[in-house]
Amino acid sequence: MTLGNSVRNGTQWLITKNVGIQVSQFIFGIALARLLIPEDFGLVTTVQIFTGVVGMVAGGGVAMALVQSKELGLRDYDVMFTVQLIIGILIFTGFYLFAPWFALAFDNPGYVELMRVAAIDFLWRPFYSTLHASLQREMRFKAQAGMLFFSMALSGIIAVSLAWQDYGVWSLILSPLISKLITIPLLMILARQPLKLHLNRAVIQKLGGYGMRMSVNNLVVYVNRQIDNIIISRLLGPATLGLYNKAVSLHFTPIDIIGQPAYQTAFRALSTQQDDLPSSRYLYFRTITLVSVYTLPLYVGLWWLAAPFIEVVYGAHWLGAAEPLRILVLAGIFHCVAWPSRAVIAAQDRLGAEMRIQIVYGILLTAGCLITVRWGLNGIAGTVITLRAYQTWRLFRLANTTLAGRGTQLLAALRPALLLNAILFGTLWAAHVGFNSLNANLHPAWYLLGMCLAGGTVYAACFLFLPIKVLASEAQRWKQTLAFWRRAG
């Protein structure tokens, strides 16, 4: 199988996994949103902000070093697993001792046990991340996708079951821990990678440098994604944070479904082609084209349908998340450029330069959120969007310069998505006007369904039949797939 086909097949499997995960999370999220209250989600989000920050040091960079390395020995996995396990034990101990001070800082004694239990995850992570790195390096994306979906679905079932039994916030804390504990033995069998304790200075030096740079860079990126949450939690309270977190999670859903799988497969492919700039450049801009074509229509739809979607799916008590969501989805086009750019930067080991961009972004975001928090969630969301545009432009320039590309290639890569989504926006505007003129009292559920059908039908037809040269092969594959299913039916 050629590298291009491996990338395509890997991305398709990971997107299939992500669609399954998002559908499952959507279903489980509805159940949890009706069984729990916004404050429960706010409490967990506050804990996860800090465990997540430290989690960036606990092994994410090491796993990526295993994937990015040109050559890897059989014992390298054991060494990196041992290093992660030592770090995980130290982090768990630190959180156990730190929990009372954290609870005091947020004036809530319940945080003590919540943080201590959540920190158990650091003891599981070395197994989980090392085994998934093995699957990703071997480009066994089908197996990786299956295990990730199984783990997430199991976590959702456990969470809903616990919430039904009135465990409240603990249903959100315990479910991922139990799920990983069950999944790890299955993952060890699937990966065929027995893990043993072993330390070797040469291996640590070979992989540790890249792993540390990746960990620090991921840490900065993660902190940047949590700055607005921290400020809202501290100044506006957990209930408001719960609403904002719902808007943030929904706005990340489209790029999580498509952008992250594209990042994972593109990163591995770009790592194998580190010295072939023309091939890397083609893969980079092709990834931007496909990610934007498949992702932007979801953002356009969310912009039109934020309020009815939230009301129908989660209930009227979550409507406070609708307006921040409409603002945040404007970042969709930035995500479509930023994710492929970060894949190039990671594969070419330009992590130091990216970290400087992320640090500047974090400083500006902190200052901006502290200024605009007086205008509530809308002010925070507006700040995020403005600075995300700045961040994306810097990341693109770094990736483009690294690959010796031209700035005009970005516009060419985005042109198909911009054309298709301009048509989609006009379609949804016309449908909105038509529904309002027909029936002013139309139920939100029927409005939501009608808008989705109208927009989805027009977008699919334009994608398949408009003569867009760069999408011709992609459209043809879909036509063949549809023809196959018609014959099978």
C-alpha positions in Angstrom: 0.0 0.0 0.0 1.4 3.4 -0.9 2.0 6.1 1.7 -0.9 8.2 0.3 -3.3 5.3 0.6 -2.1 4.5 4.1 -2.7 8.1 5.1 -6.2 8.1 3.5 -7.2 4.7 5.0 -5.8 5.6 8.4 -7.6 9.0 8.4 -10.9 7.3 7.3 -10.6 4.8 10.2 -9.8 7.5 12.7 -12.6 9.7 11.4 -15.0 6.7 11.6 -13.8 6.2 15.2 -14.3 9.9 16.0 -17.8 10.0 14.4 -18.7 7.0 16.6 -17.2 8.6 19.6 -18.9 11.9 19.0 -22.3 10.2 18.4 -21.8 8.2 21.6 -20.7 11.2 23.5 -23.7 13.1 22.1 -26.1 10.4 23.3 -24.4 10.0 26.7 -24.0 13.8 27.0 -27.8 14.2 26.6 -28.4 11.6 29.4 -25.8 13.1 31.7 -27.0 16.7 31.0 -30.5 15.6 32.2 -29.3 13.6 35.1 -26.7 16.1 36.4 -26.6 19.8 36.8 -24.2 22.4 35.2 -22.3 22.8 38.5 -21.3 19.1 38.4 -19.7 19.6 35.0 -18.1 22.8 36.3 -16.5 21.1 39.3 -15.0 18.3 37.1 -13.8 20.9 34.5 -12.0 22.8 37.2 -10.2 19.6 38.4 -9.4 18.5 34.9 -7.8 21.9 34.1 -5.0 21.2 36.6 -4.7 17.4 36.1 -4.6 18.0 32.4 -1.9 20.6 32.7 0.4 18.2 34.5 -0.8 15.4 32.2 1.1 17.1 29.4 4.3 16.2 31.2 3.2 12.7 32.0 3.9 11.0 28.7 2.2 12.7 25.7 5.5 13.9 24.4 7.2 10.6 25.0 4.5 8.8 23.0 4.9 11.2 20.1 8.7 10.7 20.2 8.1 7.0 19.7 6.0 7.8 16.6 8.2 10.5 15.2 11.6 8.7 15.5 13.1 7.5 12.2 14.5 4.3 13.8 13.3 2.5 16.9 14.7 -0.5 18.8 12.8 -3.3 20.5 13.7 -2.1 24.0 12.9 1.6 23.3 9.2 1.0 24.2 10.2 -0.5 27.5 12.5 2.4 28.4 9.9 5.0 27.5 7.2 3.1 29.4 9.4 2.9 32.5 10.2 6.7 32.3 6.4 7.5 32.0 5.6 5.2 34.9 8.1 6.8 37.2 6.8 10.2 36.3 3.2 9.1 36.7 3.8 7.8 40.3 5.5 11.1 41.2 2.6 13.1 39.8 0.0 11.1 41.6 1.8 11.5 44.9 2.1 15.3 44.3 -1.6 15.7 43.6 -2.5 13.6 46.6 -0.5 16.0 48.8 -1.6 19.1 47.0 -5.3 18.5 47.0 -6.1 20.2 50.4 -4.4 23.4 49.2 -6.3 23.3 45.9 -9.6 22.9 47.8 -8.7 25.9 50.0 -7.8 28.1 47.0 -11.2 27.4 45.4 -13.1 27.5 48.8 -14.6 24.1 48.3 -13.6 21.1 50.5 -15.1 18.7 48.0 -12.2 19.2 45.7 -9.9 17.2 48.0 -11.3 13.8 47.2 -12.2 14.7 43.6 -8.6 15.6 42.8 -7.1 12.6 44.6 -9.3 10.2 42.8 -8.9 11.9 39.4 -5.1 11.7 39.8 -5.2 7.9 39.8 -5.4 8.3 36.0 -1.6 9.1 36.0 -0.9 5.5 37.0 -2.9 4.2 34.0 -1.5 6.6 31.4 2.0 5.0 30.8 0.3 1.7 29.6 -2.3 3.5 27.6 -0.1 6.0 25.8 2.8 3.6 25.0 0.5 1.0 23.5 -1.4 3.5 21.4 2.0 4.9 20.2 2.9 1.4 19.1 -0.3 1.1 17.0 0.1 4.6 15.5 3.8 4.1 14.6 2.9 0.8 12.8 0.0 2.7 11.1 -2.5 0.2 12.5 -5.1 2.9 12.6 -8.0 0.5 12.3 -7.0 -1.3 15.5 -6.3 2.0 17.3 -9.7 3.4 16.3 -11.5 0.3 17.5 -9.9 0.4 20.9 -10.4 4.1 21.4 -14.1 3.8 20.5 -14.5 0.8 22.8 -12.9 2.7 25.7 -15.0 5.8 25.2 -18.2 3.9 24.8 -17.5 1.9 28.0 -16.7 5.1 29.9 -20.0 6.6 28.7 -22.0 3.6 29.8 -20.4 3.6 33.2 -20.9 7.4 33.6 -24.6 7.2 32.8 -25.1 4.2 35.1 -23.4 5.9 38.0 -25.4 9.2 37.4 -28.6 7.2 37.3 -27.7 5.8 40.7 -27.3 9.4 42.0 -23.5 9.4 42.2 -23.6 13.0 40.9 -20.2 14.5 40.1 -18.5 11.2 40.9 -20.0 9.6 37.8 -17.8 11.9 35.7 -14.7 11.2 37.8 -14.9 7.5 38.1 -16.1 6.4 34.7 -12.8 7.1 32.7 -10.7 5.4 35.4 -12.8 2.2 35.4 -12.9 2.2 31.6 -9.1 2.4 31.2 -8.6 -0.2 33.8 -10.7 -2.6 31.8 -9.3 -1.6 28.4 -5.5 -1.8 29.1 -5.3 -5.6 29.2 -7.2 -5.8 25.9 -4.9 -3.1 24.4 -1.8 -5.1 25.4 -3.1 -8.2 23.5 -4.0 -6.2 20.4 -0.8 -4.2 20.2 1.4 -7.3 20.7 3.8 -5.1 22.7 4.7 -6.6 26.0 5.9 -3.8 28.4 8.7 -4.4 30.8 10.6 -2.2 33.2 13.9 -1.1 31.7 16.1 2.0 31.8 18.8 2.9 29.3 20.5 6.2 29.3 21.2 6.2 25.5 17.6 5.6 24.7 16.4 8.3 27.1 18.9 10.7 25.5 17.8 9.7 21.9 14.1 10.1 22.5 13.9 12.2 25.6 14.9 15.5 23.9 12.1 15.4 21.4 9.7 14.0 24.0 10.5 16.8 26.4 10.1 19.5 23.7 6.8 18.0 22.7 5.6 17.7 26.3 6.4 21.3 27.0 4.8 22.5 23.8 1.7 20.4 24.5 1.7 21.8 28.0 1.7 25.4 26.7 -1.1 24.5 24.2 -3.2 22.9 26.9 -2.7 25.8 29.3 -3.8 28.2 26.5 -7.0 26.1 26.0 -7.7 26.4 29.7 -7.0 30.1 30.4 -10.6 31.2 29.7 -11.9 28.3 31.8 -9.7 29.2 34.8 -10.7 32.8 34.7 -14.4 32.0 34.4 -14.2 29.4 37.2 -12.5 31.8 39.5 -14.5 35.0 38.7 -17.9 33.7 37.6 -18.3 30.4 39.3 -18.7 26.7 38.4 -22.3 27.0 37.1 -21.2 29.6 34.5 -18.2 27.6 33.7 -20.5 24.6 33.0 -22.4 26.6 30.4 -19.2 27.9 28.8 -17.6 24.5 28.8 -20.7 23.2 26.9 -20.2 25.8 24.3 -16.5 25.1 24.0 -16.9 21.4 23.7 -19.6 21.7 21.0 -17.4 24.2 19.0 -14.5 21.7 19.2 -16.6 18.8 18.1 -16.3 19.2 14.3 -12.5 19.6 14.4 -12.2 16.7 16.9 -14.1 14.5 14.5 -12.0 15.3 11.4 -9.0 17.5 12.3 -7.5 15.3 14.9 -7.5 12.1 12.8 -6.0 14.1 9.9 -3.3 15.4 12.3 -2.4 11.9 13.5 -2.1 10.3 10.1 -0.4 13.4 8.5 2.0 13.6 11.4 3.2 10.0 10.9 3.3 10.4 7.1 5.2 13.7 7.4 7.6 12.1 9.8 8.5 9.5 7.3 9.0 12.2 4.6 11.0 14.7 6.7 13.6 15.3 4.0 11.3 15.3 1.0 9.9 18.9 1.1 7.8 18.7 -2.2 6.0 15.6 -0.9 5.5 17.1 2.5 4.3 20.4 1.0 1.7 18.6 -1.1 0.5 16.5 1.8 0.2 19.7 4.0 -2.0 21.7 1.6 -4.0 18.7 0.5 -4.8 18.0 4.2 -5.9 21.6 4.6 -8.2 21.3 1.6 -9.9 18.1 2.8 -10.2 19.1 6.4 -11.8 22.4 5.5 -14.2 20.8 3.0 -15.4 18.3 5.5 -15.3 20.5 8.7 -16.5 24.0 7.7 -20.1 22.9 6.9 -20.5 21.7 10.5 -19.4 25.1 11.7 -21.7 27.0 9.4 -24.6 24.8 10.6 -23.7 25.4 14.3 -23.7 29.1 13.7 -27.3 29.0 12.4 -28.6 26.3 14.7 -26.8 26.9 18.1 -29.9 27.9 20.1 -32.5 25.3 18.8 -29.8 22.6 18.9 -29.0 23.2 22.5 -32.7 23.6 23.5 -33.8 20.5 21.8 -30.9 18.3 22.8 -29.8 19.5 26.2 -32.8 21.4 27.5 -33.7 25.0 28.0 -31.6 25.3 31.1 -28.5 25.1 28.9 -29.5 27.9 26.5 -27.0 30.2 28.2 -24.3 28.4 26.1 -25.9 29.2 22.7 -24.6 32.7 22.1 -21.0 32.0 23.2 -21.2 28.9 20.9 -22.2 31.1 17.9 -19.2 33.3 18.5 -16.8 30.4 19.1 -17.7 28.5 15.9 -16.2 31.4 13.9 -12.9 29.8 14.7 -13.7 26.9 12.5 -11.6 28.1 9.5 -8.7 28.7 11.9 -8.8 25.2 13.2 -8.7 23.8 9.6 -5.4 25.6 9.1 -3.9 25.3 12.6 -4.1 21.5 12.9 -2.3 20.6 9.7 0.3 23.3 10.4 1.0 21.8 13.8 1.5 18.4 12.2 4.1 19.8 9.9 5.8 21.6 12.8 5.9 18.5 15.0 7.2 16.2 12.1 9.9 18.7 11.2 10.8 19.2 14.9 10.2 23.0 14.9 8.6 22.7 18.4 10.7 25.5 19.9 9.4 28.0 17.4 5.9 26.8 18.0 6.3 27.1 21.7 7.2 30.8 21.4 4.1 31.4 19.3 1.9 29.6 21.9 3.5 31.5 24.8 2.7 34.9 23.2 -0.8 33.7 22.5 -1.3 32.6 26.1 -0.1 36.0 27.5 -2.4 37.9 25.1 -5.3 35.6 25.9 -4.9 36.0 29.7 -4.8 39.8 29.4 -7.8 39.8 27.0 -10.0 37.5 29.1 -9.3 39.5 32.3 -10.4 42.7 30.4 -13.5 41.2 28.7 -14.8 39.1 31.5 -16.9 42.1 32.6 -19.0 41.4 29.5 -19.6 37.8 30.5 -19.2 34.7 28.3 -19.7 36.6 25.1 -16.8 38.9 25.9 -14.6 35.9 26.6 -15.6 34.1 23.4 -14.9 37.2 21.3 -11.4 37.5 22.8 -10.7 33.8 22.0 -11.8 34.2 18.4 -9.7 37.3 17.8 -6.6 35.8 19.2 -7.1 32.4 17.5 -6.9 34.2 14.2 -3.5 35.7 15.2 -2.3 32.3 16.5 -3.3 30.5 13.3 -1.6 33.0 11.0 1.7 32.5 13.0 1.5 28.7 12.9 0.8 28.8 9.2 3.8 31.0 8.5 6.0 28.7 10.5 4.8 25.6 8.7 4.8 27.2 5.3 8.4 28.6 5.7 9.6 25.2 7.0 8.3 23.5 3.8 9.4 26.4 1.5 5.9 27.0 0.4 4.1 30.1 -0.9 1.4 32.1 0.9 -0.9 31.9 -2.1 -1.1 28.1 -1.8 -3.2 28.6 1.4 -5.9 30.5 -0.5 -5.8 27.8 -3.2 -6.2 25.1 -0.6 -9.1 26.8 1.1 -10.9 27.9 -2.1 -13.1 24.8 -2.5 -14.3 24.9 1.0 -15.0 28.7 0.9 -17.1 28.2 -2.3 -19.1 25.3 -1.0 -19.8 26.9 2.3 -20.8 30.2 0.8 -23.5 28.2 -1.0 -24.4 26.4 2.2 -24.7 29.7 4.1 -27.0 31.1 1.5 -29.1 27.9 1.5 -29.5 28.0 5.3 -30.4 31.7 5.2 -33.1 31.0 2.6 -34.4 28.1 4.6 -34.5 30.2 7.7 -36.5 32.9 6.0 -38.8 30.3 4.5 -39.5 28.5 7.8 -40.2 31.8 9.6 -42.6 33.0 6.9 -44.5 29.7 6.9 -45.0 29.2 10.6 -43.8 31.6 13.3 -44.6 29.1 16.0 -42.6 26.2 14.4 -41.3 23.9 17.1 -37.4 24.1 17.5 -37.1 20.4 16.8 -38.8 20.7 13.4 -36.9 23.8 12.5 -33.7 22.0 13.4 -34.5 19.0 11.3 -35.7 21.1 8.3 -32.5 23.2 8.3 -30.3 20.2 8.6 -32.0 18.5 5.7 -31.9 21.6 3.5 -28.3 22.4 4.2 -27.0 18.8 4.1 -28.8 18.0 0.8 -27.5 21.2 -1.0 -23.9 20.8 0.3 -23.7 17.1 -0.6 -25.1 17.8 -4.1 -22.6 20.7 -4.7 -19.7 18.6 -3.4 -20.5 15.7 -5.7 -21.5 17.5 -8.9 -19.9 20.9 -9.1 -16.8 20.8 -11.4 -14.2 21.6 -8.7 -11.0 20.1 -10.0 -9.1 19.6 -6.8 -12.1 17.7 -5.3 -12.8 15.5 -8.4 -11.1 12.4 -7.1 -12.7 12.8 -3.7 -16.2 13.3 -5.2 -15.6 10.2 -7.4 -14.8 8.0 -4.4 -18.1 9.1 -2.8 -20.0 8.4 -6.0 -18.5 5.0 -6.2 -19.4 4.3 -2.5 -23.0 5.5 -3.0 -23.3 3.4 -6.1 -22.1 0.3 -4.2 -24.6 0.8 -1.5 -27.4 1.3 -4.0 -26.5 -2.0 -5.7 -26.2 -3.7 -2.3 -29.6 -2.4 -1.3 
